[in-house]
Amino acid sequence: MKTLLRPMLSLFVVLSVITGLVYPLVVTGIGRAAFSREAAGSLIYKDGKAVGSSLIGQNFDEPKYFWGRLSATSPNPNNATASGGSNFGALNPALTDAVKARIAALRDADPSAQLPVPADLVTASGSGLDPEISPAAADYQVARVAKARGLTPDVVRDLIARNTQGRQWGIFGEPRVNVLKLNLALDGLARGAV
């Protein structure tokens, strides 16, 4: 037994150092060198202060802002420590009732909106933290945001177009609009900074 104990302990210490210290330091160093912005959390800054991440949605509920995808996290919306979906299936009556209530709330917020309500405005993403909406979801909100800010719908649509990202590498996913970046651009427009 004593002859086995020393090699086992030595192997344990060596592997602990390699997997617990060396490997994490090497991977972190490569990440910071090759992807410095992403390794730092993909933070978005306004006036030198971090206001959020481009990877995590934020809760906007004022009429002058675009509203993002709903968050299924609890107890607070967009809680990164509680990432997860609601797990309601498509046939679950609770999901149907929640979607109907959300559609009614959107219609109440802007009775003039005649477009069909995009699904991403009334359903939560799988993570509950989605920072982006479809261009259709942004377009649905144009009249409300333009009216609340005293802008023409064309000015707001132009801002959406400038903040719309295409498909990943031109083939994967769908076009999308980061809500935080769009709202910051709206605030910048109001200050004349865009």
C-alpha positions, 0 to 999 in steps of 0.5 A, spaced: 500 500 500 505 504 501 508 503 494 502 505 491 500 511 495 506 516 493 505 515 486 498 516 487 499 523 491 504 525 486 499 524 480 494 527 484 498 533 485 501 534 478 494 533 475 491 538 480 496 543 478 495 542 470 487 542 470 486 547 476 492 552 475 495 551 468 490 550 464 485 555 466 491 560 466 492 558 459 485 559 456 484 565 460 490 568 457 488 566 450 481 568 451 483 575 453 489 576 447 484 573 442 477 576 444 478 581 449 472 584 449 468 578 449 472 575 455 471 582 459 463 580 458 461 584 452 460 590 456 457 596 453 459 603 455 455 610 455 459 616 457 465 611 460 460 607 464 458 600 463 451 600 462 450 593 460 452 587 456 450 586 449 449 578 451 444 579 456 437 583 455 435 589 460 428 590 462 425 597 458 418 598 460 417 606 458 414 608 452 420 612 449 424 605 449 424 599 445 421 593 449 425 587 449 424 580 449 420 577 455 424 574 461 422 568 464 427 569 470 425 570 477 424 573 481 427 579 477 427 580 470 433 579 466 437 575 472 443 572 469 444 568 475 437 565 474 437 563 467 432 559 464 426 558 460 419 558 463 418 550 460 411 551 458 410 547 452 406 550 446 399 546 448 400 549 456 394 553 457 398 557 462 402 559 456 396 561 452 393 565 457 400 569 458 401 570 451 394 573 450 395 577 456 401 580 453 398 581 446 393 585 450 398 589 454 402 591 447 395 593 444 393 597 450 400 600 450 399 602 443 392 602 440 394 604 433 399 599 432 395 595 426 401 590 425 401 582 427 404 582 434 411 578 433 412 572 437 418 574 440 414 580 443 410 575 447 414 569 448 420 568 452 427 565 450 430 559 452 435 562 457 430 568 459 436 573 457 435 574 450 438 581 448 435 581 441 429 582 438 427 581 430 426 587 426 419 585 425 418 586 433 422 593 433 418 595 427 411 593 431 414 598 436 416 604 431 409 608 432 409 608 440 417 610 440 416 615 435 410 618 438 413 618 445 420 622 443 416 626 438 420 623 432 417 621 425 416 614 424 421 614 418 427 617 423 426 611 428 425 606 422 432 609 420 435 608 427 433 601 427 436 599 420 442 602 422 442 597 428 440 591 425 445 586 425 444 581 419 445 573 419 451 570 422 457 570 417 451 571 412 448 564 413 446 562 420 440 565 424 436 571 423 437 578 422 436 581 429 436 588 433 440 589 440 435 592 444 440 596 449 444 598 443 438 601 439 435 604 446 442 608 447 442 610 440 435 613 441 438 617 447 444 619 443 439 621 437 435 626 443 442 629 445 444 630 438 450 625 438 448 619 433 
